[in-house]
Amino acid sequence: MKISGLQSDDTILEEIGRRLAALRIALNLTQAQLAEKAGVSKRTVERLETGTSATQLTAFVRICRALDVIDSLNTVLPEAEPEPMDLLRRKGRPRQRVRSSQSSSAEQKPWSWGEES
């Protein structure tokens, strides 16, 4: 199954877990062996493989490292490259924050207590 933005979070977590389990099995590792190699508990591996959302992101990273797929995360989250013209305008300094545009703030209604209709 291909992961897409149209799927629920739980469905995506289940698919990630299924893929991790398939990779573990292809590498001929038991859940206990993978847990030991990754430095996490066997229960954590079980939770990741079933798609339980109660696992921590650090456990996911450790499992990816133990399965030797940590470099694949660059495909999922590529490093953001600054726009060349933006670097010129900012004299080589990267942007550090985003400000709302003037047009969007002008379109907003003034704040009120909600008592006036």
Distance bins in CASP14 RR format, pairs under 12 A and 6 or more apart:
PFRMAT RR
TARGET T0000
AUTHOR 0000-0000-0000
RMODE 2
METHOD distances of the structure
MODEL  1
1 7 0 0 0 0 1 0 0 0 0 0 0
1 11 0 0 0 0 1 0 0 0 0 0 0
1 12 0 0 0 0 1 0 0 0 0 0 0
1 14 0 0 0 0 1 0 0 0 0 0 0
1 15 1 0 1 0 0 0 0 0 0 0 0
1 16 0 0 0 0 0 1 0 0 0 0 0
1 17 0 0 0 0 0 1 0 0 0 0 0
1 18 0 0 0 0 1 0 0 0 0 0 0
1 19 0 0 0 0 1 0 0 0 0 0 0
1 22 0 0 0 0 0 1 0 0 0 0 0
2 11 0 0 0 0 0 1 0 0 0 0 0
2 12 0 0 0 0 0 1 0 0 0 0 0
2 15 0 0 0 0 1 0 0 0 0 0 0
2 19 0 0 0 0 0 1 0 0 0 0 0
3 9 0 0 0 0 0 1 0 0 0 0 0
3 11 0 0 0 0 1 0 0 0 0 0 0
3 12 1 0 1 0 0 0 0 0 0 0 0
3 13 0 0 0 0 0 1 0 0 0 0 0
3 14 0 0 0 0 0 1 0 0 0 0 0
3 15 1 0 1 0 0 0 0 0 0 0 0
3 16 1 0 0 1 0 0 0 0 0 0 0
3 17 0 0 0 0 0 1 0 0 0 0 0
3 18 0 0 0 0 0 1 0 0 0 0 0
3 19 0 0 0 0 1 0 0 0 0 0 0
3 76 0 0 0 0 1 0 0 0 0 0 0
4 11 0 0 0 0 1 0 0 0 0 0 0
4 12 0 0 0 0 1 0 0 0 0 0 0
4 15 0 0 0 0 1 0 0 0 0 0 0
5 11 0 0 0 0 1 0 0 0 0 0 0
5 12 1 0 0 1 0 0 0 0 0 0 0
5 15 0 0 0 0 0 1 0 0 0 0 0
6 12 0 0 0 0 0 1 0 0 0 0 0
7 13 0 0 0 0 1 0 0 0 0 0 0
7 14 0 0 0 0 1 0 0 0 0 0 0
7 15 1 0 0 1 0 0 0 0 0 0 0
7 16 0 0 0 0 0 1 0 0 0 0 0
8 14 0 0 0 0 1 0 0 0 0 0 0
8 15 0 0 0 0 0 1 0 0 0 0 0
8 51 0 0 0 0 0 1 0 0 0 0 0
8 53 0 0 0 0 0 1 0 0 0 0 0
9 15 0 0 0 0 0 1 0 0 0 0 0
9 16 0 0 0 0 0 1 0 0 0 0 0
9 51 0 0 0 0 0 1 0 0 0 0 0
9 52 0 0 0 0 0 1 0 0 0 0 0
9 53 1 0 0 1 0 0 0 0 0 0 0
10 16 0 0 0 0 0 1 0 0 0 0 0
10 17 0 0 0 0 0 1 0 0 0 0 0
10 50 0 0 0 0 0 1 0 0 0 0 0
10 51 1 0 0 1 0 0 0 0 0 0 0
10 52 0 0 0 0 1 0 0 0 0 0 0
10 53 1 0 0 1 0 0 0 0 0 0 0
10 54 0 0 0 0 0 1 0 0 0 0 0
11 17 0 0 0 0 0 1 0 0 0 0 0
11 18 0 0 0 0 0 1 0 0 0 0 0
11 51 0 0 0 0 1 0 0 0 0 0 0
11 53 0 0 0 0 0 1 0 0 0 0 0
12 18 0 0 0 0 0 1 0 0 0 0 0
12 19 0 0 0 0 0 1 0 0 0 0 0
12 51 0 0 0 0 1 0 0 0 0 0 0
12 53 0 0 0 0 0 1 0 0 0 0 0
12 76 0 0 0 0 0 1 0 0 0 0 0
13 19 0 0 0 0 0 1 0 0 0 0 0
13 20 0 0 0 0 0 1 0 0 0 0 0
13 47 0 0 0 0 1 0 0 0 0 0 0
13 48 0 0 0 0 1 0 0 0 0 0 0
13 49 0 0 0 0 0 1 0 0 0 0 0
13 50 0 0 0 0 1 0 0 0 0 0 0
13 51 1 0 1 0 0 0 0 0 0 0 0
13 52 1 0 0 1 0 0 0 0 0 0 0
13 53 1 0 1 0 0 0 0 0 0 0 0
13 54 0 0 0 0 0 1 0 0 0 0 0
13 55 0 0 0 0 1 0 0 0 0 0 0
13 60 0 0 0 0 0 1 0 0 0 0 0
14 20 0 0 0 0 0 1 0 0 0 0 0
14 21 0 0 0 0 0 1 0 0 0 0 0
14 47 0 0 0 0 0 1 0 0 0 0 0
14 48 0 0 0 0 0 1 0 0 0 0 0
14 49 0 0 0 0 1 0 0 0 0 0 0
14 50 1 0 0 1 0 0 0 0 0 0 0
14 51 1 0 1 0 0 0 0 0 0 0 0
14 52 0 0 0 0 1 0 0 0 0 0 0
14 53 0 0 0 0 1 0 0 0 0 0 0
15 21 0 0 0 0 0 1 0 0 0 0 0
15 22 0 0 0 0 0 1 0 0 0 0 0
15 48 0 0 0 0 0 1 0 0 0 0 0
15 49 0 0 0 0 0 1 0 0 0 0 0
15 50 0 0 0 0 0 1 0 0 0 0 0
15 51 0 0 0 0 1 0 0 0 0 0 0
16 22 0 0 0 0 0 1 0 0 0 0 0
16 23 0 0 0 0 0 1 0 0 0 0 0
16 47 0 0 0 0 0 1 0 0 0 0 0
16 48 1 0 0 1 0 0 0 0 0 0 0
16 49 0 0 0 0 1 0 0 0 0 0 0
16 50 0 0 0 0 0 1 0 0 0 0 0
16 51 1 0 0 1 0 0 0 0 0 0 0
16 52 0 0 0 0 0 1 0 0 0 0 0
16 53 0 0 0 0 0 1 0 0 0 0 0
16 55 0 0 0 0 0 1 0 0 0 0 0
16 57 0 0 0 0 0 1 0 0 0 0 0
16 60 0 0 0 0 1 0 0 0 0 0 0
16 63 0 0 0 0 0 1 0 0 0 0 0
16 64 0 0 0 0 0 1 0 0 0 0 0
16 69 0 0 0 0 0 1 0 0 0 0 0
16 72 0 0 0 0 0 1 0 0 0 0 0
16 73 0 0 0 0 0 1 0 0 0 0 0
16 76 0 0 0 0 0 1 0 0 0 0 0
17 23 0 0 0 0 1 0 0 0 0 0 0
17 24 0 0 0 0 1 0 0 0 0 0 0
17 25 0 0 0 0 0 1 0 0 0 0 0
17 31 0 0 0 0 0 1 0 0 0 0 0
17 45 0 0 0 0 1 0 0 0 0 0 0
17 46 0 0 0 0 0 1 0 0 0 0 0
17 47 0 0 0 0 1 0 0 0 0 0 0
17 48 1 0 1 0 0 0 0 0 0 0 0
17 49 1 0 1 0 0 0 0 0 0 0 0
17 50 1 0 0 1 0 0 0 0 0 0 0
17 51 1 0 1 0 0 0 0 0 0 0 0
17 52 0 0 0 0 1 0 0 0 0 0 0
17 53 0 0 0 0 0 1 0 0 0 0 0
17 55 0 0 0 0 1 0 0 0 0 0 0
17 60 0 0 0 0 1 0 0 0 0 0 0
17 63 0 0 0 0 1 0 0 0 0 0 0
17 64 0 0 0 0 0 1 0 0 0 0 0
17 67 0 0 0 0 0 1 0 0 0 0 0
18 24 0 0 0 0 0 1 0 0 0 0 0
18 25 0 0 0 0 0 1 0 0 0 0 0
18 48 0 0 0 0 0 1 0 0 0 0 0
18 49 1 0 0 1 0 0 0 0 0 0 0
18 50 0 0 0 0 1 0 0 0 0 0 0
18 51 0 0 0 0 1 0 0 0 0 0 0
19 25 0 0 0 0 0 1 0 0 0 0 0
19 26 0 0 0 0 0 1 0 0 0 0 0
19 48 0 0 0 0 0 1 0 0 0 0 0
19 49 0 0 0 0 1 0 0 0 0 0 0
19 51 0 0 0 0 0 1 0 0 0 0 0
19 60 0 0 0 0 0 1 0 0 0 0 0
19 63 0 0 0 0 0 1 0 0 0 0 0
19 64 0 0 0 0 0 1 0 0 0 0 0
19 67 0 0 0 0 0 1 0 0 0 0 0
19 69 0 0 0 0 1 0 0 0 0 0 0
19 72 0 0 0 0 0 1 0 0 0 0 0
20 26 0 0 0 0 0 1 0 0 0 0 0
20 27 0 0 0 0 0 1 0 0 0 0 0
20 29 0 0 0 0 0 1 0 0 0 0 0
20 31 0 0 0 0 0 1 0 0 0 0 0
20 34 0 0 0 0 1 0 0 0 0 0 0
20 38 0 0 0 0 0 1 0 0 0 0 0
20 44 0 0 0 0 0 1 0 0 0 0 0
20 45 0 0 0 0 1 0 0 0 0 0 0
20 46 0 0 0 0 0 1 0 0 0 0 0
20 47 0 0 0 0 0 1 0 0 0 0 0
20 48 1 0 1 0 0 0 0 0 0 0 0
20 49 1 0 1 0 0 0 0 0 0 0 0
20 50 0 0 0 0 0 1 0 0 0 0 0
20 51 0 0 0 0 1 0 0 0 0 0 0
20 55 0 0 0 0 0 1 0 0 0 0 0
20 59 0 0 0 0 0 1 0 0 0 0 0
20 60 0 0 0 0 1 0 0 0 0 0 0
20 62 0 0 0 0 0 1 0 0 0 0 0
20 63 1 0 0 1 0 0 0 0 0 0 0
20 64 0 0 0 0 1 0 0 0 0 0 0
20 66 0 0 0 0 0 1 0 0 0 0 0
20 67 1 0 0 1 0 0 0 0 0 0 0
20 69 0 0 0 0 1 0 0 0 0 0 0
20 72 0 0 0 0 0 1 0 0 0 0 0
21 27 0 0 0 0 0 1 0 0 0 0 0
21 29 0 0 0 0 0 1 0 0 0 0 0
21 30 0 0 0 0 0 1 0 0 0 0 0
21 31 0 0 0 0 1 0 0 0 0 0 0
21 34 0 0 0 0 1 0 0 0 0 0 0
21 45 0 0 0 0 1 0 0 0 0 0 0
21 46 0 0 0 0 1 0 0 0 0 0 0
21 47 0 0 0 0 0 1 0 0 0 0 0
21 48 0 0 0 0 1 0 0 0 0 0 0
21 49 1 0 1 0 0 0 0 0 0 0 0
21 50 0 0 0 0 1 0 0 0 0 0 0
21 51 0 0 0 0 1 0 0 0 0 0 0
21 63 0 0 0 0 0 1 0 0 0 0 0
21 67 0 0 0 0 0 1 0 0 0 0 0
22 29 0 0 0 0 0 1 0 0 0 0 0
22 49 0 0 0 0 1 0 0 0 0 0 0
22 67 0 0 0 0 0 1 0 0 0 0 0
22 69 0 0 0 0 0 1 0 0 0 0 0
23 29 0 0 0 0 1 0 0 0 0 0 0
23 34 0 0 0 0 1 0 0 0 0 0 0
23 45 0 0 0 0 0 1 0 0 0 0 0
23 48 0 0 0 0 0 1 0 0 0 0 0
23 49 0 0 0 0 0 1 0 0 0 0 0
23 63 0 0 0 0 1 0 0 0 0 0 0
23 64 0 0 0 0 1 0 0 0 0 0 0
23 66 0 0 0 0 0 1 0 0 0 0 0
23 67 1 0 1 0 0 0 0 0 0 0 0
23 68 0 0 0 0 1 0 0 0 0 0 0
23 69 1 0 0 1 0 0 0 0 0 0 0
23 72 0 0 0 0 0 1 0 0 0 0 0
24 30 0 0 0 0 1 0 0 0 0 0 0
24 31 1 0 0 1 0 0 0 0 0 0 0
24 32 0 0 0 0 0 1 0 0 0 0 0
24 33 0 0 0 0 1 0 0 0 0 0 0
24 34 1 0 1 0 0 0 0 0 0 0 0
24 35 0 0 0 0 0 1 0 0 0 0 0
24 37 0 0 0 0 0 1 0 0 0 0 0
24 38 0 0 0 0 0 1 0 0 0 0 0
24 42 0 0 0 0 0 1 0 0 0 0 0
24 45 1 0 0 1 0 0 0 0 0 0 0
24 46 0 0 0 0 0 1 0 0 0 0 0
24 48 0 0 0 0 1 0 0 0 0 0 0
24 49 1 0 0 1 0 0 0 0 0 0 0
24 63 0 0 0 0 1 0 0 0 0 0 0
24 64 0 0 0 0 0 1 0 0 0 0 0
24 66 0 0 0 0 1 0 0 0 0 0 0
24 67 1 0 0 1 0 0 0 0 0 0 0
24 68 0 0 0 0 0 1 0 0 0 0 0
24 69 0 0 0 0 0 1 0 0 0 0 0
25 31 0 0 0 0 1 0 0 0 0 0 0
25 33 0 0 0 0 0 1 0 0 0 0 0
25 34 0 0 0 0 0 1 0 0 0 0 0
25 49 0 0 0 0 1 0 0 0 0 0 0
25 67 0 0 0 0 0 1 0 0 0 0 0
26 34 0 0 0 0 0 1 0 0 0 0 0
26 67 0 0 0 0 1 0 0 0 0 0 0
26 68 0 0 0 0 0 1 0 0 0 0 0
26 69 0 0 0 0 0 1 0 0 0 0 0
27 33 0 0 0 0 1 0 0 0 0 0 0
27 34 0 0 0 0 1 0 0 0 0 0 0
27 37 0 0 0 0 1 0 0 0 0 0 0
27 63 0 0 0 0 0 1 0 0 0 0 0
27 66 0 0 0 0 1 0 0 0 0 0 0
27 67 1 0 0 1 0 0 0 0 0 0 0
27 68 0 0 0 0 1 0 0 0 0 0 0
27 69 0 0 0 0 0 1 0 0 0 0 0
28 34 0 0 0 0 0 1 0 0 0 0 0
28 67 0 0 0 0 0 1 0 0 0 0 0
29 35 0 0 0 0 1 0 0 0 0 0 0
29 36 0 0 0 0 1 0 0 0 0 0 0
29 37 1 0 0 1 0 0 0 0 0 0 0
29 38 0 0 0 0 0 1 0 0 0 0 0
29 42 0 0 0 0 0 1 0 0 0 0 0
29 45 0 0 0 0 1 0 0 0 0 0 0
29 49 0 0 0 0 0 1 0 0 0 0 0
29 63 0 0 0 0 0 1 0 0 0 0 0
29 66 0 0 0 0 1 0 0 0 0 0 0
29 67 0 0 0 0 1 0 0 0 0 0 0
29 68 0 0 0 0 0 1 0 0 0 0 0
30 36 0 0 0 0 1 0 0 0 0 0 0
30 37 0 0 0 0 0 1 0 0 0 0 0
30 42 0 0 0 0 1 0 0 0 0 0 0
30 45 0 0 0 0 1 0 0 0 0 0 0
30 46 0 0 0 0 0 1 0 0 0 0 0
30 49 0 0 0 0 0 1 0 0 0 0 0
31 37 0 0 0 0 0 1 0 0 0 0 0
31 38 0 0 0 0 0 1 0 0 0 0 0
31 40 0 0 0 0 0 1 0 0 0 0 0
31 41 0 0 0 0 1 0 0 0 0 0 0
31 42 1 0 1 0 0 0 0 0 0 0 0
31 43 0 0 0 0 1 0 0 0 0 0 0
31 44 0 0 0 0 1 0 0 0 0 0 0
31 45 1 0 1 0 0 0 0 0 0 0 0
31 46 1 0 0 1 0 0 0 0 0 0 0
31 47 0 0 0 0 0 1 0 0 0 0 0
31 48 0 0 0 0 1 0 0 0 0 0 0
31 49 1 0 0 1 0 0 0 0 0 0 0
31 50 0 0 0 0 0 1 0 0 0 0 0
31 63 0 0 0 0 0 1 0 0 0 0 0
31 66 0 0 0 0 0 1 0 0 0 0 0
32 38 0 0 0 0 0 1 0 0 0 0 0
32 39 0 0 0 0 0 1 0 0 0 0 0
32 40 0 0 0 0 0 1 0 0 0 0 0
32 41 0 0 0 0 1 0 0 0 0 0 0
32 42 1 0 1 0 0 0 0 0 0 0 0
32 43 0 0 0 0 0 1 0 0 0 0 0
32 44 0 0 0 0 0 1 0 0 0 0 0
32 45 0 0 0 0 1 0 0 0 0 0 0
32 46 0 0 0 0 0 1 0 0 0 0 0
33 39 0 0 0 0 0 1 0 0 0 0 0
33 40 0 0 0 0 0 1 0 0 0 0 0
33 42 0 0 0 0 1 0 0 0 0 0 0
33 45 0 0 0 0 1 0 0 0 0 0 0
33 66 0 0 0 0 1 0 0 0 0 0 0
33 67 0 0 0 0 0 1 0 0 0 0 0
34 40 0 0 0 0 1 0 0 0 0 0 0
34 41 0 0 0 0 0 1 0 0 0 0 0
34 42 0 0 0 0 1 0 0 0 0 0 0
34 44 0 0 0 0 1 0 0 0 0 0 0
34 45 1 0 1 0 0 0 0 0 0 0 0
34 46 0 0 0 0 0 1 0 0 0 0 0
34 48 0 0 0 0 1 0 0 0 0 0 0
34 49 0 0 0 0 1 0 0 0 0 0 0
34 59 0 0 0 0 0 1 0 0 0 0 0
34 62 0 0 0 0 1 0 0 0 0 0 0
34 63 1 0 0 1 0 0 0 0 0 0 0
34 64 0 0 0 0 0 1 0 0 0 0 0
34 65 0 0 0 0 0 1 0 0 0 0 0
34 66 1 0 1 0 0 0 0 0 0 0 0
34 67 1 0 0 1 0 0 0 0 0 0 0
34 68 0 0 0 0 0 1 0 0 0 0 0
35 41 1 0 1 0 0 0 0 0 0 0 0
35 42 1 0 1 0 0 0 0 0 0 0 0
35 43 0 0 0 0 1 0 0 0 0 0 0
35 44 1 0 0 1 0 0 0 0 0 0 0
35 45 1 0 1 0 0 0 0 0 0 0 0
35 46 0 0 0 0 1 0 0 0 0 0 0
35 47 0 0 0 0 0 1 0 0 0 0 0
35 48 0 0 0 0 1 0 0 0 0 0 0
35 49 0 0 0 0 0 1 0 0 0 0 0
35 59 0 0 0 0 1 0 0 0 0 0 0
35 62 0 0 0 0 1 0 0 0 0 0 0
35 63 0 0 0 0 1 0 0 0 0 0 0
35 66 0 0 0 0 1 0 0 0 0 0 0
35 67 0 0 0 0 0 1 0 0 0 0 0
36 42 0 0 0 0 1 0 0 0 0 0 0
36 44 0 0 0 0 0 1 0 0 0 0 0
36 45 0 0 0 0 1 0 0 0 0 0 0
36 62 0 0 0 0 0 1 0 0 0 0 0
36 63 0 0 0 0 0 1 0 0 0 0 0
36 66 0 0 0 0 1 0 0 0 0 0 0
37 45 0 0 0 0 1 0 0 0 0 0 0
37 62 0 0 0 0 1 0 0 0 0 0 0
37 63 0 0 0 0 1 0 0 0 0 0 0
37 64 0 0 0 0 0 1 0 0 0 0 0
37 65 0 0 0 0 1 0 0 0 0 0 0
37 66 1 0 1 0 0 0 0 0 0 0 0
37 67 0 0 0 0 1 0 0 0 0 0 0
37 68 0 0 0 0 0 1 0 0 0 0 0
38 44 0 0 0 0 1 0 0 0 0 0 0
38 45 1 0 0 1 0 0 0 0 0 0 0
38 48 0 0 0 0 1 0 0 0 0 0 0
38 55 0 0 0 0 0 1 0 0 0 0 0
38 58 0 0 0 0 0 1 0 0 0 0 0
38 59 1 0 0 1 0 0 0 0 0 0 0
38 60 0 0 0 0 1 0 0 0 0 0 0
38 61 0 0 0 0 1 0 0 0 0 0 0
38 62 1 0 1 0 0 0 0 0 0 0 0
38 63 1 0 1 0 0 0 0 0 0 0 0
38 64 0 0 0 0 1 0 0 0 0 0 0
38 65 1 0 0 1 0 0 0 0 0 0 0
38 66 1 1 0 0 0 0 0 0 0 0 0
38 67 0 0 0 0 1 0 0 0 0 0 0
38 68 0 0 0 0 0 1 0 0 0 0 0
38 69 0 0 0 0 0 1 0 0 0 0 0
38 70 0 0 0 0 0 1 0 0 0 0 0
39 45 0 0 0 0 1 0 0 0 0 0 0
39 58 0 0 0 0 0 1 0 0 0 0 0
39 59 0 0 0 0 1 0 0 0 0 0 0
39 61 0 0 0 0 0 1 0 0 0 0 0
39 62 1 0 0 1 0 0 0 0 0 0 0
39 63 0 0 0 0 1 0 0 0 0 0 0
39 65 0 0 0 0 1 0 0 0 0 0 0
39 66 1 0 0 1 0 0 0 0 0 0 0
40 46 0 0 0 0 0 1 0 0 0 0 0
40 47 0 0 0 0 1 0 0 0 0 0 0
40 48 0 0 0 0 1 0 0 0 0 0 0
40 49 0 0 0 0 0 1 0 0 0 0 0
40 55 0 0 0 0 1 0 0 0 0 0 0
40 56 0 0 0 0 1 0 0 0 0 0 0
40 58 0 0 0 0 1 0 0 0 0 0 0
40 59 1 0 1 0 0 0 0 0 0 0 0
40 60 0 0 0 0 1 0 0 0 0 0 0
40 61 0 0 0 0 0 1 0 0 0 0 0
40 62 1 0 1 0 0 0 0 0 0 0 0
40 63 1 0 0 1 0 0 0 0 0 0 0
40 64 0 0 0 0 0 1 0 0 0 0 0
40 65 0 0 0 0 0 1 0 0 0 0 0
40 66 0 0 0 0 1 0 0 0 0 0 0
41 47 0 0 0 0 1 0 0 0 0 0 0
41 48 0 0 0 0 0 1 0 0 0 0 0
41 55 0 0 0 0 0 1 0 0 0 0 0
41 56 0 0 0 0 0 1 0 0 0 0 0
41 59 0 0 0 0 1 0 0 0 0 0 0
41 62 0 0 0 0 0 1 0 0 0 0 0
41 63 0 0 0 0 0 1 0 0 0 0 0
42 48 0 0 0 0 0 1 0 0 0 0 0
42 49 0 0 0 0 0 1 0 0 0 0 0
42 59 0 0 0 0 0 1 0 0 0 0 0
42 63 0 0 0 0 0 1 0 0 0 0 0
43 49 0 0 0 0 0 1 0 0 0 0 0
43 50 0 0 0 0 0 1 0 0 0 0 0
43 52 0 0 0 0 1 0 0 0 0 0 0
43 54 0 0 0 0 0 1 0 0 0 0 0
43 55 0 0 0 0 1 0 0 0 0 0 0
43 59 0 0 0 0 0 1 0 0 0 0 0
44 50 0 0 0 0 0 1 0 0 0 0 0
44 51 0 0 0 0 0 1 0 0 0 0 0
44 52 0 0 0 0 1 0 0 0 0 0 0
44 54 0 0 0 0 1 0 0 0 0 0 0
44 55 1 0 1 0 0 0 0 0 0 0 0
44 56 0 0 0 0 1 0 0 0 0 0 0
44 57 0 0 0 0 0 1 0 0 0 0 0
44 58 0 0 0 0 1 0 0 0 0 0 0
44 59 1 0 1 0 0 0 0 0 0 0 0
44 60 0 0 0 0 1 0 0 0 0 0 0
44 61 0 0 0 0 0 1 0 0 0 0 0
44 62 0 0 0 0 1 0 0 0 0 0 0
44 63 1 0 0 1 0 0 0 0 0 0 0
44 66 0 0 0 0 0 1 0 0 0 0 0
45 51 0 0 0 0 0 1 0 0 0 0 0
45 52 0 0 0 0 0 1 0 0 0 0 0
45 55 0 0 0 0 1 0 0 0 0 0 0
45 59 0 0 0 0 1 0 0 0 0 0 0
45 60 0 0 0 0 0 1 0 0 0 0 0
45 62 0 0 0 0 1 0 0 0 0 0 0
45 63 1 0 0 1 0 0 0 0 0 0 0
45 66 0 0 0 0 1 0 0 0 0 0 0
45 67 0 0 0 0 0 1 0 0 0 0 0
46 52 0 0 0 0 1 0 0 0 0 0 0
46 54 0 0 0 0 0 1 0 0 0 0 0
46 55 0 0 0 0 1 0 0 0 0 0 0
46 59 0 0 0 0 0 1 0 0 0 0 0
46 63 0 0 0 0 0 1 0 0 0 0 0
47 53 0 0 0 0 1 0 0 0 0 0 0
47 54 1 0 0 1 0 0 0 0 0 0 0
47 55 1 0 1 0 0 0 0 0 0 0 0
47 56 0 0 0 0 1 0 0 0 0 0 0
47 59 0 0 0 0 1 0 0 0 0 0 0
47 60 0 0 0 0 0 1 0 0 0 0 0
47 63 0 0 0 0 0 1 0 0 0 0 0
48 54 0 0 0 0 1 0 0 0 0 0 0
48 55 1 0 1 0 0 0 0 0 0 0 0
48 56 0 0 0 0 1 0 0 0 0 0 0
48 57 0 0 0 0 0 1 0 0 0 0 0
48 58 0 0 0 0 0 1 0 0 0 0 0
48 59 1 0 0 1 0 0 0 0 0 0 0
48 60 1 0 0 1 0 0 0 0 0 0 0
48 61 0 0 0 0 0 1 0 0 0 0 0
48 62 0 0 0 0 1 0 0 0 0 0 0
48 63 1 0 1 0 0 0 0 0 0 0 0
48 64 0 0 0 0 1 0 0 0 0 0 0
48 66 0 0 0 0 0 1 0 0 0 0 0
48 67 0 0 0 0 0 1 0 0 0 0 0
49 55 0 0 0 0 1 0 0 0 0 0 0
49 59 0 0 0 0 0 1 0 0 0 0 0
49 60 0 0 0 0 0 1 0 0 0 0 0
49 63 0 0 0 0 1 0 0 0 0 0 0
49 67 0 0 0 0 0 1 0 0 0 0 0
51 59 0 0 0 0 0 1 0 0 0 0 0
51 60 0 0 0 0 0 1 0 0 0 0 0
52 59 0 0 0 0 0 1 0 0 0 0 0
52 60 0 0 0 0 0 1 0 0 0 0 0
53 59 0 0 0 0 0 1 0 0 0 0 0
53 60 0 0 0 0 0 1 0 0 0 0 0
54 60 0 0 0 0 0 1 0 0 0 0 0
55 61 0 0 0 0 0 1 0 0 0 0 0
55 62 0 0 0 0 0 1 0 0 0 0 0
55 63 0 0 0 0 1 0 0 0 0 0 0
56 62 0 0 0 0 1 0 0 0 0 0 0
56 63 0 0 0 0 0 1 0 0 0 0 0
57 63 0 0 0 0 0 1 0 0 0 0 0
57 64 0 0 0 0 0 1 0 0 0 0 0
57 73 0 0 0 0 0 1 0 0 0 0 0
58 64 0 0 0 0 0 1 0 0 0 0 0
58 65 0 0 0 0 0 1 0 0 0 0 0
59 65 0 0 0 0 0 1 0 0 0 0 0
59 66 0 0 0 0 0 1 0 0 0 0 0
60 66 0 0 0 0 0 1 0 0 0 0 0
60 67 0 0 0 0 0 1 0 0 0 0 0
60 69 0 0 0 0 0 1 0 0 0 0 0
60 70 0 0 0 0 0 1 0 0 0 0 0
60 73 0 0 0 0 1 0 0 0 0 0 0
60 76 0 0 0 0 0 1 0 0 0 0 0
61 67 0 0 0 0 0 1 0 0 0 0 0
61 69 0 0 0 0 0 1 0 0 0 0 0
61 70 1 0 0 1 0 0 0 0 0 0 0
61 72 0 0 0 0 0 1 0 0 0 0 0
61 73 0 0 0 0 1 0 0 0 0 0 0
61 77 0 0 0 0 0 1 0 0 0 0 0
62 69 0 0 0 0 0 1 0 0 0 0 0
62 70 0 0 0 0 1 0 0 0 0 0 0
63 69 0 0 0 0 1 0 0 0 0 0 0
63 70 0 0 0 0 1 0 0 0 0 0 0
63 73 0 0 0 0 0 1 0 0 0 0 0
64 70 1 0 1 0 0 0 0 0 0 0 0
64 71 0 0 0 0 1 0 0 0 0 0 0
64 72 1 0 0 1 0 0 0 0 0 0 0
64 73 1 0 0 1 0 0 0 0 0 0 0
64 74 0 0 0 0 0 1 0 0 0 0 0
64 76 0 0 0 0 0 1 0 0 0 0 0
65 71 0 0 0 0 1 0 0 0 0 0 0
65 72 0 0 0 0 0 1 0 0 0 0 0
65 73 0 0 0 0 1 0 0 0 0 0 0
67 73 0 0 0 0 0 1 0 0 0 0 0
69 75 0 0 0 0 0 1 0 0 0 0 0
69 76 0 0 0 0 0 1 0 0 0 0 0
70 76 0 0 0 0 0 1 0 0 0 0 0
70 77 0 0 0 0 0 1 0 0 0 0 0
71 77 0 0 0 0 0 1 0 0 0 0 0
72 78 0 0 0 0 0 1 0 0 0 0 0
73 79 0 0 0 0 0 1 0 0 0 0 0
79 94 0 0 0 0 0 1 0 0 0 0 0
80 86 0 0 0 0 0 1 0 0 0 0 0
80 94 0 0 0 0 1 0 0 0 0 0 0
80 95 0 0 0 0 1 0 0 0 0 0 0
81 87 0 0 0 0 1 0 0 0 0 0 0
81 94 0 0 0 0 1 0 0 0 0 0 0
81 95 0 0 0 0 0 1 0 0 0 0 0
82 88 0 0 0 0 0 1 0 0 0 0 0
82 89 0 0 0 0 0 1 0 0 0 0 0
82 90 0 0 0 0 1 0 0 0 0 0 0
82 92 0 0 0 0 1 0 0 0 0 0 0
82 93 0 0 0 0 1 0 0 0 0 0 0
82 94 1 0 1 0 0 0 0 0 0 0 0
82 95 1 0 0 1 0 0 0 0 0 0 0
82 96 0 0 0 0 0 1 0 0 0 0 0
83 89 0 0 0 0 1 0 0 0 0 0 0
83 90 0 0 0 0 1 0 0 0 0 0 0
83 92 0 0 0 0 0 1 0 0 0 0 0
83 94 0 0 0 0 1 0 0 0 0 0 0
83 95 0 0 0 0 1 0 0 0 0 0 0
84 90 0 0 0 0 0 1 0 0 0 0 0
84 92 0 0 0 0 0 1 0 0 0 0 0
84 94 0 0 0 0 0 1 0 0 0 0 0
85 92 0 0 0 0 0 1 0 0 0 0 0
85 95 0 0 0 0 0 1 0 0 0 0 0
86 92 0 0 0 0 1 0 0 0 0 0 0
86 93 0 0 0 0 1 0 0 0 0 0 0
86 94 0 0 0 0 1 0 0 0 0 0 0
86 95 1 0 0 1 0 0 0 0 0 0 0
86 96 0 0 0 0 0 1 0 0 0 0 0
87 93 1 0 0 1 0 0 0 0 0 0 0
87 94 1 0 0 1 0 0 0 0 0 0 0
87 95 0 0 0 0 1 0 0 0 0 0 0
89 95 0 0 0 0 1 0 0 0 0 0 0
90 96 0 0 0 0 1 0 0 0 0 0 0
90 97 0 0 0 0 0 1 0 0 0 0 0
98 104 0 0 0 0 0 1 0 0 0 0 0
99 105 0 0 0 0 1 0 0 0 0 0 0
100 106 0 0 0 0 0 1 0 0 0 0 0
100 107 0 0 0 0 0 1 0 0 0 0 0
100 108 0 0 0 0 1 0 0 0 0 0 0
101 107 0 0 0 0 1 0 0 0 0 0 0
101 108 0 0 0 0 0 1 0 0 0 0 0
102 108 0 0 0 0 0 1 0 0 0 0 0
105 111 0 0 0 0 0 1 0 0 0 0 0
109 116 0 0 0 0 0 1 0 0 0 0 0
110 116 0 0 0 0 0 1 0 0 0 0 0
END
